[in-house]
Each structure stands twice: as C-alpha cells, then as structure tokens.
C-alpha cells in the first residue's frame, strides 16, 4: 500500500501522476518526437529540457522560438504539440479556442545597453525615464533626465538607438505592462500589448536573439529582453528603481522576491502579471512564462507526447530552470498546473491515459 508520508512529498505525487497517465516512456525504442512553438524568452529552458529529455527517453523535442503570438496561433490550430507564451491568455480567448495555459517558470525582463565604458549594472534608470526613452521623448544619452540619475558617470553625447521586438512578443507585453504602471502617458498612448506601434526610427528585430544581437552590434543602443540572454551575449544590464525606490540590478533573487510578493505564492493562482510588485529586493520587471495545450485535442498522440515532455520536465527540470537563470514554480503553483492537466481530453471525451487513483497502488510498491 502507499506510504502516506510519500503522498505528502509533492515530487512523489507528481511521479505517481505521471505513471498513472502512462506518460513515462517504457524504453527508447518507443520514443516519439515532441513539437512546440512560441516564446523566444523561454527558449533556453526548452532547449535545456529537450537535451536532458532526449538523453533520458530518446525522444527529440523540436521547439520553434517564433514568439508568443505566433506560438498561440499554432496551438489554436493544433499545428504543434504545445504552445509557449509569456502572457497568460485572456480567459475569453482560452474559452473561444478551447485551450488551457500552465505556468512553467519565472524570469525577468532586463533593459540592456551598449555604451562606451559602461559595465553591466552600472547605469541607473527609473521607470519614468525608461518609458520616455521608449516613447522617443528622450533621445540622447547625456540628457538631463539620465544624468540626474547617474551623477557620478560621464555619459556620452550619443543618440539613443532604441532596439525593439518586430514580432508579437510576450516579453513586449510584460515590458509594456510595467511601463504602463509607472507612466500613465504610456498606458494611455500604447497600452499593454504583444505588438507595439513603435516611434519612427526605432530598430526592430525578430525574437530575443535578434534584439540581443541588435543591441550588441549597435553603439548607443538600448533594448529589452529576458535575463537569460544577458550573459549569453555579454550584454550590459541596467539598474532599475523598483516600487520601493531601491536601485538594483536584475537577479534570480529579485525575480524570486517578486514571486513571493504575489498571489502566485499566496494562493497558487497564476493569472496576474508580476511587474512592479512591492518589496525592497524585488526586480520590477519580472514575468512568468506558460505552456498551452488544447482542452480537447484532435491529435491525441501529438498532445500526449508533448504532455510527456512537460510533465517529465516538471519532475526533473528544477536544476535546469535555475541554471538558465529562471526561477522554479512554487509547489502550490505546480499542483494547480497538474490539476489542470487532468482535464485534457481526446476528441471522444476520454482522458489522455488511465485514471490517477486506479494505478497508484500498483506503482507505489
């Protein structure tokens, strides 16, 4: 019989859940490929998970980092096993397209610059100045608004080259969400969207890799992207002033602090954004990233293979999440995610796999 102490261990429960759905591959000979598409910010996680998953199961994961908007379109059409987005979709959209969204991990958006003699986490900006730069109102690096925040720095007399996303992006959505919270003019003019009608003269690139390369290769540039790309491309991150008035650089601890000051940790709900949370150690532009599945799949084998990958990654991927500068989900949020997974059905209304409780005893011996 099942040891009740084991049931109190969240990881054991997940393992039993995985077994009960028949989602652990028996051997490499039966391995089948997995497809996914969407968020470029989350691509480092999926790449790491895919490498480990292939080693463990023999199944390859083909993840296409086309951006959150394109990923949502693919999963709406059930043209891929899972979609990935950095925006929790509106409930009306989930209902209209018969989808459910599960959180995967937490990260942060980092403004990055390319300026002579400016090191990472040296330049200071606040939300108001950052928003005005991205509205095209502040256009030189030695502008009085920037020098006032950096009195000990000698800033160059260079034009600001603003680098932005050209494609629909969850990173853009969360960045805009933050700017709207710190500047009412931004909120009224641009709102919170995955695609922004940027001012003329901005340099637009596709994907997080495109933005990273655009800033790296453009003197005087500023852009925004996921924290995981900063070290990979050798970029200079910006210090930001948070909701408590504290200047700090982006960090795993700052993302974790934002998470701890949210309803994600308090209740297990994960629908709200994580920007501009209170707390002295909070990074102000924190965001979650999500995986999306159809509630009723017309391609049950495709969906089942994707579920195998995601659930296996939840069980085994905590270390890989942290190695890629993301924050793992709280156990309460993971539990909410697994509860949602049990609702996925095939087109005949049958759950994907056996019921959970019917096989717990047989696998717990």
C-alpha positions in Angstrom: 0.0 0.0 0.0 1.0 3.6 -0.4 3.0 5.2 2.4 1.1 8.3 3.4 4.4 10.1 4.1 5.3 9.6 0.4 2.0 11.2 -0.6 2.9 14.3 1.3 6.0 14.6 -0.8 5.0 16.7 -3.8 7.5 15.1 -6.1 6.3 11.6 -5.3 2.7 12.7 -6.1 3.9 14.0 -9.5 5.7 10.8 -10.2 2.7 8.7 -9.4 0.6 11.0 -11.5 2.9 10.7 -14.4 2.9 6.9 -14.2 -0.9 6.8 -13.9 -1.3 8.6 -17.2 1.1 6.3 -18.9 3.4 9.2 -19.7 6.7 7.6 -18.7 8.3 6.1 -21.9 8.9 2.4 -21.4 12.1 2.4 -23.5 13.9 4.4 -26.1 12.6 2.2 -28.9 9.1 3.6 -28.4 10.3 7.2 -28.2 8.5 9.7 -30.3 9.3 13.3 -31.2 7.7 16.3 -29.5 6.8 19.6 -31.1 6.4 23.0 -29.6 6.4 26.6 -30.6 6.2 30.1 -29.1 8.1 32.3 -26.6 11.7 33.1 -27.6 12.4 34.3 -24.0 11.7 30.8 -22.7 13.7 29.1 -25.4 16.7 28.5 -23.1 14.5 26.4 -20.8 13.1 24.3 -23.5 16.5 23.8 -25.1 17.9 22.5 -21.8 14.9 20.4 -21.0 15.0 19.0 -24.6 18.6 17.9 -24.3 18.0 16.2 -20.9 14.8 14.6 -22.1 16.4 13.1 -25.2 19.2 11.7 -23.0 16.6 10.1 -20.7 14.0 9.0 -23.1 15.3 9.1 -26.7 12.6 11.5 -27.7 13.6 14.6 -29.6 11.9 18.0 -28.9 11.5 20.3 -31.9 10.9 23.7 -30.3 10.5 26.7 -32.6 11.0 30.1 -30.8 8.7 32.1 -33.1 7.4 34.4 -30.4 4.4 34.2 -28.1 1.9 35.5 -30.6 2.9 33.0 -33.3 3.1 30.2 -30.8 -0.5 30.9 -29.7 -1.7 30.8 -33.3 0.0 27.4 -33.8 -1.6 25.8 -30.8 -5.0 27.3 -31.7 -4.7 25.4 -34.9 -3.3 22.4 -33.1 -0.4 22.5 -35.5 2.1 21.8 -32.7 2.1 19.7 -29.6 2.3 22.7 -27.2 2.3 26.4 -27.4 4.5 28.7 -25.3 3.8 32.2 -24.3 5.0 34.8 -21.7 1.4 36.1 -21.3 -1.4 34.4 -19.6 -4.1 34.5 -22.3 -7.4 36.2 -21.5 -10.0 33.7 -20.3 -12.3 34.6 -23.2 -9.5 33.6 -25.7 -8.9 30.3 -23.8 -12.6 29.5 -23.9 -13.0 30.5 -27.5 -10.2 28.3 -28.7 -10.6 25.5 -26.2 -7.2 25.9 -24.6 -5.6 25.8 -21.1 -2.4 27.5 -20.0 0.0 26.3 -17.4 2.9 28.2 -15.8 6.4 26.9 -16.5 8.9 29.2 -14.7 9.6 32.8 -13.7 12.1 35.1 -15.2 12.8 38.8 -15.6 13.0 41.4 -18.4 16.2 43.3 -18.5 16.9 46.6 -20.2 20.3 46.3 -21.8 22.6 49.0 -23.3 25.7 49.3 -25.5 27.6 52.3 -24.3 31.4 53.1 -24.2 33.0 52.2 -20.8 29.6 51.3 -19.2 29.7 48.0 -17.4 26.7 45.7 -16.5 24.5 47.0 -13.7 26.3 50.4 -13.7 23.8 52.7 -15.5 20.7 53.6 -13.4 17.3 54.3 -14.8 13.8 54.6 -13.3 10.5 53.6 -14.9 9.6 57.1 -15.9 12.9 57.8 -17.8 12.8 54.3 -19.3 9.3 54.8 -20.6 10.1 58.2 -22.1 13.1 56.6 -23.9 10.8 54.0 -25.4 8.3 56.7 -26.4 11.0 58.6 -28.3 10.9 61.6 -25.9 14.5 61.2 -24.6 16.9 60.6 -27.4 20.4 61.4 -26.2 22.4 59.6 -23.6 23.6 62.8 -21.9 20.0 64.1 -21.5 19.5 65.8 -18.2 16.9 63.1 -17.1 19.5 60.4 -17.4 22.5 62.3 -16.0 20.4 63.2 -12.9 20.1 59.5 -12.1 23.8 58.9 -12.8 25.7 61.9 -11.3 29.0 60.0 -10.9 29.0 58.8 -14.5 30.3 60.7 -17.6 27.7 59.8 -20.2 28.5 60.1 -23.9 26.9 62.7 -26.2 25.4 59.9 -28.4 22.0 59.5 -29.9 19.9 56.7 -28.2 19.3 53.9 -30.6 16.2 52.1 -29.4 16.1 48.4 -30.2 12.6 46.7 -30.0 10.8 43.5 -31.0 9.4 43.4 -34.5 7.2 40.3 -33.8 4.3 39.7 -31.4 6.1 39.0 -28.1 5.1 38.2 -24.5 8.3 39.9 -23.5 7.0 43.1 -25.1 3.6 42.6 -23.3 5.2 42.4 -19.9 7.6 45.3 -20.6 4.6 47.4 -21.7 2.6 46.3 -18.7 5.4 47.6 -16.5 5.8 50.9 -18.4 2.1 51.4 -18.1 2.2 51.0 -14.3 5.0 53.7 -13.9 3.8 56.2 -16.6 0.1 57.0 -17.2 1.0 58.5 -20.5 2.5 55.2 -21.7 -0.7 53.4 -20.6 -2.9 55.9 -22.5 -0.8 56.0 -25.6 0.4 52.4 -26.1 -1.3 50.3 -23.5 -0.3 46.7 -22.8 0.1 44.6 -26.0 2.3 42.0 -27.5 2.9 44.2 -30.5 3.5 48.0 -30.2 3.4 50.6 -33.0 6.9 52.0 -32.1 8.0 55.5 -33.0 9.7 56.0 -36.3 13.5 55.3 -36.3 13.4 52.5 -33.8 15.4 49.4 -34.8 13.1 46.4 -34.8 14.4 42.8 -34.7 12.6 39.4 -34.5 13.0 37.3 -31.4 15.0 37.7 -28.3 18.2 36.6 -30.2 17.5 39.4 -32.7 17.2 42.0 -30.0 20.3 40.7 -28.3 22.4 40.9 -31.5 20.9 44.3 -32.4 22.0 45.9 -29.1 25.4 44.1 -29.1 26.1 45.4 -32.6 24.8 49.0 -32.3 26.7 51.6 -30.4 24.4 53.7 -28.3 21.7 51.1 -28.3 19.2 50.2 -25.6 16.8 47.3 -25.7 14.9 44.8 -23.5 15.0 41.1 -23.3 14.9 38.1 -21.0 17.6 38.0 -18.3 18.9 34.6 -19.6 20.3 36.3 -22.8 22.4 38.9 -21.0 25.3 36.7 -20.1 25.0 34.6 -23.2 25.6 37.7 -25.4 27.8 39.6 -23.0 25.4 42.5 -22.6 25.3 45.3 -20.1 22.2 45.2 -17.9 20.7 48.4 -16.4 19.9 49.0 -12.7 16.3 49.8 -12.2 14.5 51.7 -9.5 11.8 49.4 -8.0 8.5 50.2 -6.4 10.2 50.9 -3.0 12.6 53.4 -4.5 15.6 51.0 -4.4 18.0 50.7 -7.3 19.1 47.2 -8.1 20.3 45.0 -10.9 18.4 42.0 -12.3 18.9 38.8 -10.5 17.4 35.4 -9.7 16.8 36.7 -6.1 15.0 39.7 -7.4 12.7 37.6 -9.6 12.1 35.2 -6.6 11.2 38.2 -4.4 8.6 39.4 -6.9 7.1 36.0 -7.0 7.0 35.8 -3.2 5.1 39.2 -3.1 2.4 37.9 -5.5 -0.8 35.8 -5.4 1.2 33.1 -7.3 2.8 32.2 -4.0 0.0 33.2 -1.7 -2.8 31.2 -3.4 -1.4 29.2 -6.3 -3.2 31.4 -8.8 -1.1 32.5 -11.7 -3.2 34.8 -13.9 -1.7 38.1 -12.9 1.4 39.8 -14.1 4.4 40.1 -11.8 5.6 43.6 -12.7 6.1 46.4 -10.2 5.5 44.3 -7.1 6.2 45.7 -3.7 9.3 44.8 -1.7 12.8 46.3 -1.4 14.6 43.4 -3.1 12.0 42.9 -5.9 13.1 43.2 -9.5 10.3 45.4 -11.0 10.0 43.8 -14.5 9.5 40.1 -13.5 7.3 37.8 -15.6 6.0 34.3 -15.8 6.2 32.0 -18.9 3.5 29.5 -19.8 2.8 26.4 -21.8 -0.5 26.0 -23.6 -2.5 22.8 -24.5 -5.9 22.2 -26.1 -8.5 21.1 -23.7 -9.9 18.7 -26.3 -7.2 17.5 -28.6 -7.9 16.5 -32.2 -4.4 15.0 -32.3 -4.2 12.9 -29.1 -0.8 11.3 -29.9 0.8 14.7 -30.6 -0.7 16.1 -27.4 0.3 13.1 -25.3 3.9 13.3 -26.5 4.0 17.0 -25.5 2.5 16.2 -22.1 5.2 13.6 -21.5 7.8 16.2 -22.1 6.3 18.9 -20.0 5.4 16.7 -17.0 8.9 15.0 -17.2 10.4 18.4 -17.1 8.4 19.5 -14.1 9.7 16.4 -12.3 13.3 16.7 -13.4 13.9 20.2 -14.6 14.2 22.3 -11.4 18.0 22.4 -11.7 17.9 23.2 -15.4 15.5 26.0 -14.7 17.9 27.6 -12.3 20.9 27.0 -14.5 19.2 29.1 -17.2 18.5 32.0 -14.8 14.9 31.2 -14.3 13.0 30.6 -11.0 11.2 27.4 -10.4 7.4 27.4 -9.7 6.2 27.2 -6.1 4.9 23.7 -5.3 1.4 25.2 -4.8 1.5 26.5 -8.4 2.9 23.2 -9.8 0.0 21.4 -8.0 -2.5 23.8 -9.7 -0.9 23.1 -13.1 -1.1 19.3 -12.6 -4.8 19.6 -11.7 -5.4 21.4 -15.0 -3.6 18.7 -16.9 -6.0 16.1 -15.7 -8.8 17.9 -17.6 -7.3 17.3 -21.0 -9.4 15.0 -23.2 -9.3 13.5 -26.6 -12.0 14.3 -29.2 -14.1 11.4 -27.9 -14.1 13.0 -24.4 -11.8 10.4 -22.9 -8.9 11.5 -20.6 -5.4 11.0 -22.0 -4.4 7.9 -20.1 -5.7 5.9 -17.2 -7.3 7.5 -14.2 -4.9 8.5 -11.4 -6.1 6.6 -8.4 -6.7 3.3 -10.2 -2.9 2.7 -10.6 -1.4 4.5 -7.7 -1.1 1.3 -5.6 0.5 -0.8 -8.4 3.2 1.8 -9.0 3.9 2.5 -5.3 5.1 -0.9 -4.3 
